[in-house]
Amino acid sequence: GRHGFNFVTNSHNITLTNCQSNNNVNHGITIQNGAHDITIQDSTLFENEEAGAYIRGVQDIILRNNSIDRNKKYGVRISGGMQVFVLGNQLHNNSYVNGSYDDICLQDYEGVGSQHCTIMNNTIHAEDQNRTMWGICEEEGSGSNYNIAAMNEIVGQSMGDISFTGSQSKESLFSN
């Protein structure tokens, strides 16, 4: 399908558990258009043409304990997300086609940067020939700010572990 799962138009108070989403034309999971209070947990998102999870213009989202592997572009792409929590996930070998994407990317959507997101306790490995650029990255000029990365194990990316451009974003001393 286009997206494995697509949460839209004010979808809220939903928990998706133990699901698999793979080989989709776009994303494994898309959360957009005013959706909020959504949890995706204990699921597998792999080999999608775009991102394993795409979170766009929404708030109060939790991605917890998921396996996010071998997606052609991003593992997790957060565009204009507010209070998105990426916790305890396993990300392996995303951006496997050309290595020009990040495992977890924070960027803007319609001029609004991703803010107040927490990325914690994730294992982020790039081991293939085409590696992701950054384990966690705020895109330059996106307005993303006030984000936190803590206690992540990040290994093998071509540019480095974490790139925060927001003046108030913080990388914990306990990060890789």
SEGUZA-270686 format. One line per 8 residues: number of its first residue (from 1); for each residue x, y, z of N, C-alpha, C, CB. Coordinates in Angstrom, 3 decimals. Glycine has a CB too. Layout:
BEGIN
NUM = X,Y,Z,X,Y,Z,X,Y,Z,X,Y,Z | ...
END
This chain:
BEGIN
1 = 0.809,-1.183,0.000,0.000,0.000,0.000,0.853,1.248,0.000,-0.921,-0.003,1.176 | 0.193,2.379,-0.059,0.895,3.670,-0.014,1.558,3.856,1.340,-0.078,4.840,-0.298 | 0.791,3.721,2.415,1.309,3.711,3.778,0.790,2.422,4.422,0.865,5.009,4.597 | 1.588,1.833,5.272,1.100,0.652,5.978,-0.064,1.006,6.887,2.222,0.010,6.789 | 0.125,2.042,7.709,-0.919,2.567,8.586,-0.890,4.077,8.438,-0.711,2.124,10.093 | -2.050,4.712,8.358,-2.115,6.157,8.154,-3.137,6.747,9.125,-2.487,6.499,6.675 | -2.641,7.477,10.121,-3.509,8.115,11.120,-3.699,9.570,10.703,-2.898,8.011,12.579 | -4.947,9.974,10.447,-5.230,11.311,9.917,-6.447,11.940,10.586,-5.448,11.244,8.410
9 = -6.704,13.183,10.214,-7.919,13.933,10.514,-8.386,13.755,11.952,-9.016,13.518,9.577 | -7.547,14.250,12.842,-7.872,14.252,14.264,-8.048,12.877,14.886,-9.101,15.025,14.476 | -7.433,11.844,14.323,-7.392,10.551,15.009,-6.717,10.779,16.354,-6.629,9.455,14.156 | -7.230,10.167,17.414,-6.619,10.378,18.729,-6.911,9.224,19.678,-7.114,11.683,19.338 | -6.100,9.183,20.751,-6.221,8.153,21.786,-6.192,6.743,21.195,-7.511,8.354,22.577 | -5.170,6.477,20.395,-5.017,5.183,19.739,-3.671,4.589,20.125,-5.140,5.318,18.195 | -3.655,3.277,20.391,-2.416,2.537,20.598,-2.375,1.395,19.596,-2.304,2.005,22.064 | -1.315,1.347,18.819,-1.089,0.279,17.853,0.053,-0.570,18.388,-0.767,0.846,16.416
17 = -0.204,-1.864,18.599,0.764,-2.760,19.231,0.959,-4.018,18.397,0.311,-3.131,20.649 | 2.211,-4.487,18.348,2.553,-5.760,17.706,2.087,-5.848,16.260,1.958,-6.898,18.486 | 2.378,-4.828,15.480,2.022,-4.830,14.068,3.285,-4.833,13.210,1.139,-3.611,13.727 | 3.117,-5.223,11.970,4.208,-5.219,11.015,3.799,-4.391,9.816,4.592,-6.655,10.594 | 4.701,-3.528,9.354,4.438,-2.708,8.181,5.690,-2.685,7.315,4.011,-1.266,8.585 | 5.603,-3.279,6.125,6.773,-3.370,5.265,6.388,-3.301,3.791,7.534,-4.656,5.546 | 7.393,-2.957,2.981,7.259,-2.904,1.522,6.153,-1.977,1.047,7.008,-4.279,0.989 | 5.966,-0.855,1.727,4.981,0.138,1.305,5.622,1.142,0.353,4.379,0.862,2.526
25 = 4.813,1.719,-0.531,5.294,2.682,-1.522,5.837,3.934,-0.830,4.162,3.059,-2.505 | 5.252,4.336,0.285,5.744,5.495,1.020,6.287,5.054,2.375,4.626,6.549,1.197 | 5.513,5.217,3.428,5.996,5.017,4.799,5.335,3.798,5.445,5.730,6.272,5.648 | 6.038,3.222,6.401,5.445,2.121,7.166,4.264,2.614,7.981,6.490,1.474,8.087 | 4.464,3.737,8.675,3.402,4.373,9.461,3.469,5.868,9.204,3.541,4.054,10.996 | 2.314,6.477,8.948,2.222,7.926,8.802,1.218,8.439,9.818,1.810,8.332,7.350 | 1.618,9.480,10.554,0.729,10.134,11.519,0.705,11.602,11.120,1.215,9.932,13.034 | -0.478,12.134,10.736,-0.556,13.470,10.152,-1.927,14.111,10.344,-0.228,13.406,8.677
33 = -2.063,15.322,9.831,-3.334,16.043,9.729,-4.115,16.134,11.036,-4.189,15.390,8.703 | -3.459,16.582,12.091,-4.159,16.826,13.340,-4.310,15.627,14.254,-5.478,17.351,13.046 | -3.748,14.475,13.887,-3.797,13.323,14.794,-3.007,13.663,16.055,-3.227,12.031,14.108 | -3.409,13.095,17.191,-2.690,13.345,18.441,-2.949,12.204,19.418,-3.115,14.702,19.064 | -2.107,12.125,20.430,-2.210,11.079,21.460,-2.253,9.686,20.822,-3.471,11.301,22.333 | -1.212,9.397,20.039,-1.092,8.107,19.365,0.184,7.440,19.843,-1.093,8.269,17.811 | 0.093,6.152,20.162,1.256,5.357,20.559,1.419,4.205,19.576,1.106,4.825,22.020 | 2.635,4.057,19.071,3.008,2.915,18.239,4.059,2.164,19.035,3.547,3.356,16.800
41 = 3.788,0.899,19.364,4.733,0.166,20.206,4.848,-1.296,19.800,4.316,0.260,21.661 | 6.019,-1.846,20.105,6.299,-3.264,19.898,5.970,-3.718,18.481,5.518,-4.095,20.893 | 6.247,-2.874,17.500,5.935,-3.173,16.108,7.204,-3.192,15.266,4.939,-2.150,15.546 | 7.083,-3.677,14.030,8.205,-3.804,13.106,7.892,-3.011,11.841,8.492,-5.300,12.769 | 8.769,-2.061,11.523,8.602,-1.205,10.352,9.856,-1.369,9.493,8.368,0.309,10.761 | 9.740,-2.041,8.358,10.956,-2.329,7.596,10.717,-2.349,6.089,11.532,-3.656,8.033 | 11.807,-2.038,5.374,11.867,-2.097,3.918,10.751,-1.314,3.234,11.817,-3.526,3.471 | 10.465,-0.117,3.757,9.519,0.794,3.111,10.291,1.729,2.192,8.700,1.603,4.165
49 = 9.634,2.256,1.163,10.301,3.091,0.163,10.742,4.446,0.718,9.383,3.306,-1.017 | 10.079,4.956,1.741,10.432,6.254,2.311,10.956,6.036,3.739,9.196,7.228,2.303 | 10.129,6.334,4.743,10.532,6.200,6.151,9.789,5.049,6.814,10.271,7.511,6.920 | 10.393,4.535,7.871,9.672,3.562,8.688,8.481,4.230,9.344,10.597,2.939,9.754 | 8.699,5.408,9.948,7.623,6.193,10.565,7.765,7.644,10.129,7.656,6.076,12.126 | 6.664,8.230,9.662,6.626,9.633,9.255,5.587,10.339,10.109,6.301,9.784,7.728 | 6.047,11.336,10.869,5.198,12.069,11.816,5.187,13.520,11.350,5.721,11.938,13.319 | 4.011,14.012,10.905,3.956,15.308,10.235,2.875,16.212,10.811,3.721,15.115,8.757
57 = 3.318,17.331,11.400,2.391,18.363,11.849,1.431,17.903,12.935,1.611,18.862,10.691 | 1.905,17.061,13.850,1.052,16.523,14.904,1.756,16.647,16.258,0.687,15.045,14.611 | 1.055,16.269,17.327,1.652,16.352,18.659,1.242,15.179,19.525,1.259,17.653,19.337 | 2.017,15.006,20.600,1.758,13.966,21.600,1.725,12.574,20.966,0.435,14.242,22.321 | 2.874,12.210,20.397,3.039,10.920,19.727,4.142,10.151,20.450,3.379,11.102,18.200 | 3.948,8.843,20.635,4.964,7.988,21.249,5.289,6.842,20.295,4.480,7.441,22.629 | 6.578,6.688,19.975,7.090,5.502,19.280,7.943,4.768,20.295,7.917,5.875,17.965 | 7.515,3.571,20.701,8.195,2.885,21.800,8.446,1.413,21.461,7.367,2.997,23.090
65 = 9.689,0.991,21.651,10.084,-0.422,21.534,9.760,-1.031,20.175,9.406,-1.229,22.609 | 9.998,-0.271,19.120,9.770,-0.766,17.768,11.088,-1.149,17.112,9.041,0.286,16.923 | 11.010,-2.022,16.125,12.147,-2.362,15.287,11.946,-1.642,13.952,12.285,-3.928,15.095 | 12.897,-0.768,13.598,12.771,0.079,12.406,14.017,-0.150,11.559,12.604,1.612,12.786 | 13.884,-0.965,10.513,15.051,-1.471,9.789,14.919,-1.338,8.274,15.281,-2.917,10.146 | 16.049,-1.037,7.642,16.217,-1.098,6.189,15.132,-0.359,5.406,16.244,-2.528,5.753 | 14.727,0.805,5.905,13.851,1.668,5.127,14.737,2.468,4.179,12.988,2.612,6.051 | 14.261,2.736,2.973,15.138,3.321,1.955,15.623,4.711,2.301,14.432,3.367,0.646
73 = 14.851,5.478,3.057,15.294,6.821,3.408,15.496,6.913,4.913,14.278,7.882,2.929 | 14.543,7.444,5.633,14.682,7.666,7.078,14.179,6.467,7.880,13.920,8.930,7.498 | 14.716,6.324,9.081,14.092,5.414,10.031,12.844,6.095,10.579,15.079,5.021,11.184 | 13.030,7.291,11.182,11.929,8.098,11.725,12.098,9.520,11.198,11.909,8.071,13.310 | 11.069,10.036,10.559,11.081,11.410,10.036,10.001,12.208,10.752,10.856,11.435,8.482 | 10.431,13.208,11.527,9.509,14.049,12.291,9.521,15.433,11.657,9.908,14.113,13.817 | 8.408,15.809,11.042,8.291,17.094,10.339,7.254,17.951,11.048,7.903,16.887,8.839 | 7.716,18.989,11.744,6.786,19.864,12.457,6.064,19.161,13.590,5.777,20.427,11.502
81 = 6.688,18.173,14.194,6.092,17.447,15.315,6.356,18.142,16.636,6.624,16.026,15.368 | 5.384,18.109,17.519,5.519,18.687,18.855,5.315,17.578,19.877,4.498,19.855,19.081 | 6.203,17.509,20.844,6.116,16.513,21.911,5.983,15.099,21.339,4.927,16.822,22.831 | 6.961,14.751,20.522,7.067,13.398,19.986,8.137,12.685,20.805,7.417,13.399,18.440 | 7.816,11.490,21.282,8.712,10.702,22.122,9.134,9.458,21.354,8.033,10.320,23.471 | 10.434,9.314,21.114,11.004,8.167,20.410,11.836,7.432,21.456,11.879,8.602,19.134 | 11.299,6.338,21.983,11.841,5.706,23.192,12.095,4.212,22.999,10.889,5.914,24.361 | 13.323,3.780,23.232,13.636,2.354,23.289,13.466,1.602,21.986,12.799,1.719,24.304
89 = 13.638,2.277,20.856,13.508,1.621,19.554,14.852,1.079,19.081,12.936,2.596,18.516 | 14.795,0.124,18.183,15.977,-0.433,17.526,15.941,0.014,16.071,16.026,-2.007,17.644 | 16.902,0.844,15.647,16.980,1.297,14.266,18.253,0.728,13.655,16.956,2.858,14.173 | 18.112,0.023,12.533,19.268,-0.592,11.885,19.216,-0.387,10.375,19.334,-2.089,12.212 | 20.323,0.082,9.828,20.568,0.093,8.386,19.472,0.760,7.568,20.745,-1.299,7.907 | 19.038,1.942,8.005,18.126,2.736,7.188,18.953,3.532,6.175,17.250,3.690,8.077 | 18.299,4.172,5.230,18.958,4.915,4.145,19.883,3.991,3.368,19.751,6.122,4.705 | 19.427,2.769,3.141,20.318,1.777,2.578,20.511,1.901,1.071,19.809,0.428,2.897
97 = 19.756,2.763,0.403,19.930,2.903,-1.037,21.119,3.791,-1.372,18.669,3.466,-1.666 | 21.181,5.008,-0.763,22.281,5.897,-1.133,22.951,6.596,0.039,21.786,6.919,-2.078 | 22.531,6.336,1.252,23.210,6.885,2.415,23.105,8.384,2.594,24.612,6.528,2.352 | 22.072,9.021,2.054,21.980,10.485,2.163,20.864,10.946,3.099,21.763,11.088,0.791 | 20.429,10.087,4.002,19.373,10.423,4.955,19.852,10.129,6.376,18.073,9.632,4.641 | 19.026,10.490,7.360,19.366,10.273,8.765,18.472,9.185,9.345,19.224,11.584,9.577 | 18.953,8.545,10.417,18.105,7.561,11.090,16.877,8.237,11.695,18.899,6.818,12.183 | 17.098,9.299,12.468,15.994,10.072,13.049,16.209,11.524,12.640,15.927,9.917,14.631
105 = 15.283,12.060,11.886,15.400,13.417,11.357,14.295,14.299,11.931,15.340,13.410,9.813 | 14.676,15.459,12.435,13.718,16.465,12.898,13.796,17.635,11.925,14.019,16.926,14.385 | 12.661,17.992,11.331,12.630,19.040,10.323,11.335,19.823,10.434,12.786,18.450,8.913 | 11.168,20.800,9.564,9.953,21.603,9.623,8.864,21.028,8.716,10.255,23.049,9.229 | 7.639,21.453,8.987,6.503,21.195,8.105,5.752,22.515,7.983,5.566,20.028,8.656 | 5.656,23.016,6.776,5.001,24.293,6.501,5.529,25.415,7.400,3.495,24.153,6.680 | 6.847,25.460,7.557,7.500,26.529,8.299,7.545,26.371,9.805,6.840,27.775,7.995 | 7.016,25.278,10.332,7.035,25.029,11.777,8.016,23.894,12.054,5.600,24.679,12.317
113 = 9.031,24.193,12.869,10.034,23.186,13.202,9.520,22.168,14.204,11.272,23.850,13.746 | 10.207,21.042,14.306,9.889,20.027,15.312,10.445,20.489,16.653,10.472,18.626,14.916 | 9.598,20.499,17.688,10.008,21.036,18.979,9.523,20.173,20.139,9.492,22.449,19.139 | 10.284,20.236,21.227,9.968,19.537,22.474,9.835,18.029,22.253,8.674,20.094,23.078 | 10.713,17.481,21.421,10.733,16.040,21.180,11.818,15.411,22.051,10.977,15.725,19.668 | 11.571,14.187,22.499,12.523,13.450,23.323,12.895,12.166,22.601,11.937,13.147,24.734 | 14.195,11.974,22.400,14.716,10.783,21.728,15.646,10.110,22.722,15.463,11.137,20.368 | 15.202,8.989,23.290,15.908,8.418,24.429,15.924,6.889,24.403,15.277,8.899,25.713
121 = 17.049,6.335,24.824,17.226,4.888,24.999,17.044,4.089,23.714,16.260,4.384,26.029 | 17.406,4.662,22.588,17.319,3.956,21.315,18.666,3.356,20.953,16.839,4.897,20.204 | 18.639,2.271,20.209,19.835,1.684,19.621,19.782,2.006,18.137,19.924,0.124,19.883 | 20.784,2.739,17.658,20.775,3.236,16.281,22.082,2.816,15.627,20.591,4.796,16.229 | 22.018,1.815,14.745,23.223,1.276,14.120,23.139,1.388,12.601,23.435,-0.189,14.533 | 24.251,1.761,11.991,24.404,1.779,10.538,25.590,0.886,10.205,24.610,3.246,9.986 | 25.311,-0.255,9.609,26.364,-1.236,9.381,26.541,-1.599,7.915,26.077,-2.473,10.166 | 25.618,-1.190,7.038,25.713,-1.508,5.617,26.697,-0.579,4.915,24.336,-1.414,4.956
129 = 26.986,-0.860,3.665,27.884,-0.022,2.877,27.333,1.406,2.759,28.093,-0.634,1.477 | 26.047,1.568,2.462,25.403,2.883,2.423,24.837,3.162,3.808,24.276,2.946,1.324 | 25.473,4.081,4.517,25.098,4.360,5.904,24.324,5.665,5.990,26.345,4.419,6.806 | 23.495,5.774,7.015,22.835,7.048,7.265,23.884,8.105,7.582,21.811,6.925,8.421 | 23.524,9.374,7.348,24.476,10.453,7.642,24.612,10.664,9.146,24.033,11.762,6.964 | 23.498,10.928,9.823,23.487,11.173,11.271,22.561,10.167,11.941,23.037,12.633,11.593 | 22.875,9.818,13.175,21.949,9.011,13.965,20.704,9.822,14.286,22.620,8.514,15.264 | 20.902,11.056,14.769,19.810,11.978,15.097,20.208,13.347,14.555,19.529,12.030,16.662
137 = 19.316,13.987,13.800,19.677,15.256,13.174,18.501,16.225,13.133,20.195,15.016,11.768 | 18.746,17.454,13.574,17.820,18.557,13.308,18.309,19.209,12.020,17.756,19.602,14.518 | 17.450,19.296,11.021,17.866,19.914,9.772,18.187,21.383,9.971,16.788,19.752,8.713 | 19.293,21.810,9.413,19.732,23.201,9.474,18.647,24.114,8.908,21.060,23.391,8.702 | 18.320,25.179,9.653,17.351,26.166,9.190,15.898,25.734,9.285,17.648,26.515,7.797 | 15.631,24.594,9.936,14.255,24.077,9.994,13.427,24.693,11.116,14.280,22.577,10.164 | 14.076,25.417,12.027,13.354,25.947,13.182,13.131,24.909,14.270,12.029,26.502,12.744 | 13.700,23.723,14.108,13.576,22.695,15.143,14.406,23.116,16.353,14.035,21.296,14.609
145 = 13.827,22.944,17.564,14.490,23.430,18.764,13.838,22.801,19.995,14.431,24.979,18.839 | 14.479,22.935,21.139,13.990,22.438,22.423,13.835,20.914,22.423,12.656,23.097,22.764 | 14.658,20.228,21.654,14.619,18.772,21.599,15.711,18.192,22.484,14.777,18.273,20.149 | 15.504,16.959,22.936,16.444,16.297,23.836,16.780,14.916,23.276,15.857,16.184,25.277 | 18.068,14.587,23.276,18.525,13.238,22.957,19.338,12.743,24.146,19.372,13.207,21.625 | 18.984,11.588,24.674,19.663,11.074,25.868,19.760,9.555,25.828,18.927,11.521,27.139 | 20.900,9.055,26.266,21.134,7.626,26.483,20.835,6.770,25.255,20.299,7.146,27.636 | 21.200,7.278,24.076,21.059,6.511,22.844,22.399,5.860,22.505,20.571,7.418,21.674
153 = 22.360,4.659,21.985,23.566,3.999,21.482,23.573,4.202,19.974,23.608,2.457,21.867 | 24.522,4.998,19.487,24.568,5.367,18.072,25.921,4.939,17.512,24.336,6.907,17.873 | 25.883,4.100,16.461,27.119,3.529,15.932,27.082,3.481,14.408,27.348,2.122,16.502 | 28.150,3.979,13.766,28.403,3.700,12.360,27.924,4.711,11.337,27.812,2.453,12.044 | 27.311,5.816,11.720,26.811,6.783,10.754,27.981,7.501,10.072,25.875,7.803,11.443 | 27.779,7.937,8.834,28.880,8.523,8.058,29.293,9.915,8.537,28.489,8.598,6.607 | 28.358,10.735,9.068,28.692,12.098,9.505,28.920,12.186,11.019,27.579,13.063,9.099 | 28.226,11.347,11.798,28.383,11.384,13.239,27.122,10.947,13.962,28.772,12.765,13.678
161 = 27.158,11.082,15.276,26.058,10.611,16.119,24.849,11.539,16.084,26.534,10.458,17.545 | 25.049,12.791,16.530,23.939,13.723,16.710,24.331,15.097,16.165,23.535,13.820,18.209 | 23.412,15.709,15.438,23.599,17.075,14.966,22.368,17.888,15.358,23.836,17.116,13.418 | 22.518,18.704,16.406,21.443,19.597,16.826,21.811,21.016,16.404,21.199,19.511,18.373 | 20.900,21.709,15.734,21.134,23.079,15.298,20.329,24.084,16.116,20.794,23.220,13.830 | 19.303,23.621,16.836,18.502,24.507,17.676,19.285,24.951,18.897,17.211,23.817,18.105 | 19.235,26.235,19.220,20.038,26.779,20.323,19.649,26.205,21.684,19.904,28.286,20.358 | 18.429,25.731,21.823,17.976,25.178,23.097,17.871,23.653,23.103,16.643,25.765,23.449
169 = 18.215,23.006,22.015,18.197,21.539,21.978,19.399,21.015,22.761,18.217,21.005,20.500 | 19.229,19.875,23.409,20.263,19.334,24.295,20.563,17.883,23.971,19.837,19.460,25.752 | 21.849,17.589,23.997,22.314,16.223,23.915,22.831,15.851,25.285,23.407,16.044,22.816 | 22.283,14.812,25.884,22.697,14.395,27.211,24.143,13.938,27.188,21.793,13.281,27.735 | 24.811,14.152,28.291,26.171,13.638,28.436,26.218,12.126,28.372,26.771,14.108,29.737 | 25.077,11.478,28.551,25.038,10.017,28.535,24.798,9.466,27.152,23.974,9.515,29.465 | 24.606,10.317,26.136,24.459,9.826,24.775,25.776,9.219,24.328,24.017,10.959,23.815 | 25.694,8.400,23.296,26.866,7.688,22.781,28.085,8.559,22.734,26.593,7.147,21.413
END
